[in-house]
Amino acid sequence: MPVSQDLEEKVKSMFGFVPNSLAEMCKDPFTIQVYLQGINLKKEHATLTFIQRHIVEYITSALNGDEYCIQMHAKFLKTKAGFTVDELNEMKYGGLPSATSHPDVIPIIKLVRTVINKKGKLTNEDILQFENMKITRDQMYEVITSIHLKSIQNYVNNLSNPLLDERFADNSSQIQTQSSSSQQRK
């Protein structure tokens, strides 16, 4: 069996199918194995909640301009966490969800944006601000690691532009794509 087929079988055993994005990553054994090992380690050791982890991945994907992962995580956040389309679009373009409906994710969103925008160079003041929001130092490290793990997929997707898998599509979600938002702003 060729290496890529063997890796696709590994992906299928983890996810139940081979998402188009990961099929592309299977073309390079190093890339897919680093990514899959990171996912396994995250499952075993993550302290963030399922929703917080998807928020990290959604915001990271938005900042990296990866429409595939934006749509995929939007569907999860909508169906599993009750985020509205308006909240998802607001978060995608730099805003925050309602503090009354999703207060636990606001500090995580702010942390992800700060880490990415400052390239990880948080000041003591930044760190204190996040600690005051009840984010522990180990959670900060987890967010940093999750950003970089998601960025691997985002960058591969931006290079390869995979088709969104049908099971990730949510025709009712109306999450704005880069092209539709730029048309809307004109």
C-alpha positions as CSV (number, residue, x, y, z in Angstrom):
1,M,0.0,0.0,0.0
2,P,1.5,3.4,-0.9
3,V,2.3,5.7,2.0
4,S,-0.5,8.2,1.2
5,Q,-3.1,5.5,1.1
6,D,-1.9,4.2,4.5
7,L,-2.1,7.7,5.9
8,E,-5.6,8.2,4.5
9,E,-6.6,5.0,6.2
10,K,-5.2,6.4,9.5
11,V,-7.2,9.6,8.9
12,K,-10.4,7.6,8.1
13,S,-10.0,5.6,11.3
14,M,-9.7,8.8,13.3
15,F,-12.6,10.8,11.6
16,G,-14.8,8.2,10.0
17,F,-14.0,9.6,6.6
18,V,-11.1,11.5,4.8
19,P,-11.9,15.2,4.7
20,N,-10.7,16.9,1.5
21,S,-8.3,19.1,3.5
22,L,-6.6,16.1,5.2
23,A,-6.5,14.1,1.9
24,E,-4.4,17.0,0.6
25,M,-2.2,16.9,3.7
26,C,-1.7,13.1,3.2
27,K,0.4,13.9,0.2
28,D,3.3,14.7,2.6
29,P,3.8,12.1,5.3
30,F,5.6,14.6,7.6
31,T,2.8,17.2,7.5
32,I,-0.1,14.8,8.1
33,Q,1.7,12.9,10.8
34,V,2.7,16.0,12.7
35,Y,-0.9,17.2,12.4
36,L,-2.5,13.9,13.5
37,Q,-0.2,13.5,16.4
38,G,-1.0,17.0,17.5
39,I,-4.7,16.3,17.3
40,N,-4.2,13.1,19.4
41,L,-2.2,15.0,22.0
42,K,-4.8,17.7,22.2
43,K,-7.5,15.1,22.8
44,E,-5.5,13.5,25.6
45,H,-4.2,16.6,27.3
46,A,-6.4,19.6,26.5
47,T,-7.7,21.7,29.4
48,L,-9.9,23.9,27.3
49,T,-13.5,22.9,26.7
50,F,-14.7,21.5,23.4
51,I,-16.3,24.8,22.6
52,Q,-13.2,26.8,23.6
53,R,-11.0,24.6,21.4
54,H,-13.3,25.2,18.4
55,I,-13.3,29.0,19.1
56,V,-9.5,28.9,19.0
57,E,-9.6,27.1,15.7
58,Y,-12.4,29.3,14.2
59,I,-10.6,32.6,15.2
60,T,-7.2,31.3,14.0
61,S,-8.8,30.2,10.7
62,A,-10.4,33.6,10.3
63,L,-7.2,35.4,10.9
64,N,-5.4,33.1,8.5
65,G,-8.1,33.5,5.8
66,D,-8.9,29.8,5.5
67,E,-12.5,29.5,4.3
68,Y,-12.5,25.7,4.5
69,C,-11.8,25.7,8.2
70,I,-14.0,28.8,8.9
71,Q,-17.0,27.0,7.4
72,M,-16.2,23.7,9.1
73,H,-15.8,25.3,12.6
74,A,-18.8,27.6,12.1
75,K,-21.0,24.5,11.5
76,F,-19.7,22.9,14.8
77,L,-20.1,26.2,16.7
78,K,-23.6,26.7,15.4
79,T,-24.9,23.1,15.9
80,K,-23.0,22.1,19.1
81,A,-22.7,25.5,20.9
82,G,-25.7,27.5,19.7
83,F,-23.8,30.4,18.2
84,T,-25.9,32.4,15.7
85,V,-24.9,33.2,12.2
86,D,-24.6,36.9,13.2
87,E,-22.3,36.0,16.1
88,L,-20.1,33.9,13.9
89,N,-19.8,36.6,11.3
90,E,-19.1,39.1,14.0
91,M,-16.3,37.0,15.4
92,K,-14.9,36.3,12.0
93,Y,-14.4,40.0,11.3
94,G,-13.0,41.0,14.6
95,G,-16.0,41.4,16.9
96,L,-17.2,39.4,19.9
97,P,-20.3,37.3,20.6
98,S,-22.9,38.4,23.1
99,A,-21.4,38.5,26.6
100,T,-24.7,37.2,28.0
101,S,-24.9,34.1,25.7
102,H,-21.2,33.1,25.5
103,P,-19.2,34.8,28.3
104,D,-16.7,32.0,28.6
105,V,-15.3,32.3,25.1
106,I,-14.7,36.1,25.1
107,P,-11.3,35.9,27.0
108,I,-10.2,33.0,24.7
109,I,-11.1,35.0,21.6
110,K,-9.1,38.0,22.9
111,L,-6.2,35.8,23.7
112,V,-6.1,34.2,20.3
113,R,-6.2,37.6,18.5
114,T,-3.5,39.0,20.8
115,V,-1.2,36.1,20.4
116,I,-1.5,36.1,16.6
117,N,-1.4,39.9,16.2
118,K,1.6,40.2,18.5
119,K,3.3,37.0,17.1
120,G,3.3,35.6,20.6
121,K,5.2,38.6,22.1
122,L,2.8,39.3,24.9
123,T,3.8,41.9,27.4
124,N,3.6,41.4,31.2
125,E,0.5,43.7,31.1
126,D,-1.1,41.4,28.4
127,I,-0.4,38.3,30.6
128,L,-1.8,39.9,33.7
129,Q,-4.9,41.0,31.8
130,F,-5.5,37.4,30.7
131,E,-4.8,36.1,34.1
132,N,-7.3,38.5,35.5
133,M,-9.8,37.0,33.0
134,K,-9.1,33.6,34.6
135,I,-6.9,32.2,31.9
136,T,-4.1,30.3,33.4
137,R,-0.5,30.2,32.1
138,D,-0.9,26.6,31.0
139,Q,-4.1,27.5,29.1
140,M,-2.1,30.3,27.4
141,Y,0.4,27.7,26.3
142,E,-2.4,25.4,25.1
143,V,-3.9,28.2,23.0
144,I,-0.5,29.0,21.5
145,T,0.1,25.4,20.6
146,S,-3.5,25.1,19.2
147,I,-3.0,28.2,17.0
148,H,0.1,26.7,15.4
149,L,-1.5,23.3,15.0
150,K,-4.5,24.8,13.2
151,S,-2.2,27.1,11.2
152,I,-0.6,24.0,9.6
153,Q,-4.0,23.0,8.2
154,N,-4.9,26.7,7.4
155,Y,-1.7,27.2,5.4
156,V,-2.0,23.9,3.5
157,N,-5.7,24.8,2.7
158,N,-4.7,28.3,1.5
159,L,-2.1,26.7,-0.8
160,S,-4.3,23.8,-2.1
161,N,-7.9,25.3,-1.8
162,P,-9.7,22.0,-1.1
163,L,-13.4,21.7,-1.8
164,L,-15.5,21.9,1.4
165,D,-16.8,18.4,2.3
166,E,-20.6,18.1,2.1
167,R,-20.8,17.1,5.8
168,F,-19.2,20.4,6.8
169,A,-21.4,22.5,4.5
170,D,-24.3,24.3,6.2
171,N,-26.4,26.0,3.6
172,S,-28.4,27.7,6.2
173,S,-25.3,29.2,8.0
174,Q,-24.7,32.1,5.6
175,I,-21.2,32.7,7.1
176,Q,-19.8,35.4,4.9
177,T,-16.8,34.4,2.7
178,Q,-14.0,36.8,2.0
179,S,-15.4,37.5,-1.5
180,S,-19.0,38.0,-0.3
181,S,-17.9,40.4,2.5
182,S,-15.7,42.5,0.2
183,Q,-18.6,42.7,-2.3
184,Q,-20.9,43.7,0.6
185,R,-18.5,46.5,1.7
186,K,-18.3,48.1,-1.7
